[in-house]
Structures are given as C-alpha cells and as structure tokens.
C-alpha cells in the first residue's frame, strides 16, 4: 500500500490548526467564572488544571461557588505552594464556618510578600474579600498596601482584578459605594471593553435607585461583550421589581440563552415567565421542572403554585385547582400572600364554585395590608362579571367605591350596570345617582339613570325616565349622536310616553326622529297601528343592551 505523504501532512496541519482555533484557554475559563457560568468554567478549566496552577485555582473557585466545597478543597490542595490556591483554602475555611483558620491562612500568606513580590498579598486580600464573614477592612488595607508599594508597576501595567476586588470589597463596607465606583470606573477607563466593570457600575447605580444610569451601564456591558449574561439578568431583575414584567422577560430570555441553565437559572426563568403572565410557557416549564431530582421542598411548593395559577389561563381548570390545592396544603401559612388567596378565588370562579370563590376572596382582602385595594376589588368584580353573577359583581364594585371614592368613572358605571343586569333597580338607581353626582361630566350617567327609570316605568306611563333622557340628549347633541342604537332606544321610550300622554306634537316629532335612523322601525309601526285602534301600548321597547 502506498501513502500520499503530502496529503497526510496537509490533513494533519489542518487538524492542528482547527484544534488550535477551537482550543479554550485559561483566560476563557476565568471569564466564564467571572460571568458566574460555573459549569462552563469547570468544563474549560478541568483539563487545564493538572499542569496550570492558575487554571486549577479558578477550577476550584468554580466548584466552591457552585456549592461543592469538599471537592474545591481537594483541588486547591494540588498546588500547596501556589499563592492563588492557598487563597482558595481561605475561602474554603470561611465557607466551612472556620473563620479563625481562614484569617490565619490569609495573614500567613500576606506575610510571605516582599516589597517587589506583592502577589501573595493580593491573593490574601482576595481570599478575605470574597469570603462570607471575611474582614473587609483588612482586605482593603492589603489592597492599598499593594498599590502604594508598587506604584510604578501599576502605572505601566494594570491589574483589573485588583480594582474589581477593591470595588467589590468596598461595597461590603457601609458608606463604601463611592470608593467602589472609583475602582470600577478606573477599570473601564483603562479598558473600555471590560464588560464586568460596566456590570458592576450598573449594579451600584441600581442599588442607589438611579435606574437610568444603571440601564446605561448595563447596555455598555452588553456592547463590550454580548456573551456576558450578567447584565441581562440585572436588567430582568430591575424591570421585574418595577413591575415591567414583559421587559423583564425579554432580558431574562436572553440571559437564559447565555447562562449555564443551572437549576437556579431555571427557577429564575420559570418565575419570570409566570410574572410576565406567559402562562402556557410557565405551566409547561414548571411541569418539566417537577420531574427534576433533588428539588428542595421550598422550590417544589413554588412550582405547584406556578402550575396552579398559570394553568388557570392555559389548560384544564380542574387540574389547575388540584395543583393549587397542593400548593396551599404544602405551603407554610406564613408564606401565603393575600394575592394567592385572590388567585385561588378566581380559580373557584372558573369552575363555578362561587361560594368557595367568595370565601377566598374575602380571606385575601382581609390579609391585604395595602391601603389601596382598588385593583383587587376590580379583579374580583370582573371575575364575577365573567360568570354572569351580576349582583355579586355589583357588590364588589360597591366595595371598591366605598374603599376608594376617587376611583375612575368606569368603576361607578359598572357598579350600576351590574345591578341593572341583575334587575335590582333600586340599587342601580342609587349607583347611577352617585355616578352623576361624582362625575357630572360623564353623560353615560344620565343615560343609565334614564334606562333604570325606564325599566321601572316599563309601560312608559309615569315618564320617570324623561328628565334624565332629555338631559342626556341635550349633552350628546341629540340626532347627531353617533351611537344610533342608544339614540333610537331613547327615542322609542319617548315615543311611547308621548303616545300615552296623548301629546300628538311630540309623538310625531319622535316618530320622525326614529324613522330617520330606521325607516322600517317596528315600534313606529306598532304605534301607528295602536293609533288606528285607539289602544294603549302594553310596554315600551327596551333599547339594545350594552356590551359587558
């Protein structure tokens, strides 16, 4: 067999070039760690850690921050003389609640530094700075010592990690926000492509509630490195806390594309879907998550709640009710929010269990300490409206108005309309009188006063509706009013009333007005037939019902 040596060499060279292009470096792994993509960092760094102390250090950190403390300690111990890996053992000591040991390791490490050999002090400060319970002031003192003794070095070459570390440490100290900002800005001034620095600046502005500056710096972080998931997560949190759930979800979806999709990431994502009322996606995702092994009881309870409340709008209402029952059975009563009871009440409405709905609505209202419960009352009123339980809907609109008399005109209108639909005309008239008194510029109030009196005066004999209809007609422009069905209904009541009053002049006037709207109007035809027979009408026709 003969071989084409030239061809084999070309193939080998191509493979070598491809492998070199695809090979990921220690710096790639460090970036993944800094972006909190711990699984990605582990995947990149583990094969490099055997021969590279720096790779081993960040491999250990990625394990430690992911919660695998024992394995992290084993990894750090492979390079027992390396300052970075010694720093890792500082963090392990604090993570295992052995603060005295952590402090001693840090002091021993810092003591090894000499004037021109500052790396030991850097890692002593780093170990202390990023440990829960570590001495932040001592870490700052060490960082400052490095900067003071090596000023010439730092003027020529910058170590961004030191300034990021100092900034992160200052954030742990009361009143340290200004110094933290100075360190972060120092990093971005030296390196405008430092996405991590802009992310930290955005976080500082966000904590200070300066949202425009926070958003500006998160945008810079995204531009500096579109693969950095952190600014998207921060944006999602910011929008969510301000109630802008759709904008939160947009950023959360981008974060989820870039992150490692850990269980914590999945939890954040399903919560975002639920808050943004992306109910079908939320219920589907929650069902998949329930199949995950080793879920905490707390998370499992939350998933039952998300499933119950999201399935109510996407899926089987009875199945949603079953999930919600499980949520209420498993959840600590202290953690059940008033809004949860309201949602539970809505579910009972959907399955026509109105008494249970009323019970949980009342429970939710009783537990809500908010001064303004307008939105909750309105939601309940609309839920009963959707089930055509108009009297209860009217009662809840009434509760809303009593609790907040300054509410919008439509709430006043719907209170009366709901009572009108359930034929409680006395309550309806009281409601429309209140409406007209509170909002005299709302012409619909006079229209509904007239309609209510017309329902009472069904034979159009007393004329109780006349003054209200006349006021309404005067305000809306009479014949020029665009809603012709409403106009025709009012004219027909007046037609029958003036027929009964034997007022020939007004009778002919309203005949003419009606026929302009509908030349084939049955009411006019009936009146003409009754005129011929000399009979009185039995009942005035009702105008068309409004859309609910």
Helices and strands as residue ranges (DSSP letters): H 5-22, H 26-34, H 38-49, H 53-65, H 69-76, G 77-79, H 83-95, H 99-111, H 119-129, H 136-149, H 151-156, H 160-170, H 177-190, H 195-207, H 211-224, H 230-241, H 245-258, H 263-275, H 279-290, H 297-311, H 317-330, G 333-335, H 338-350, H 354-367, H 374-386, H 390-403, H 409-421, H 425-438, H 443-456, H 466-476, G 478-480, H 484-500, H 504-517, H 522-533
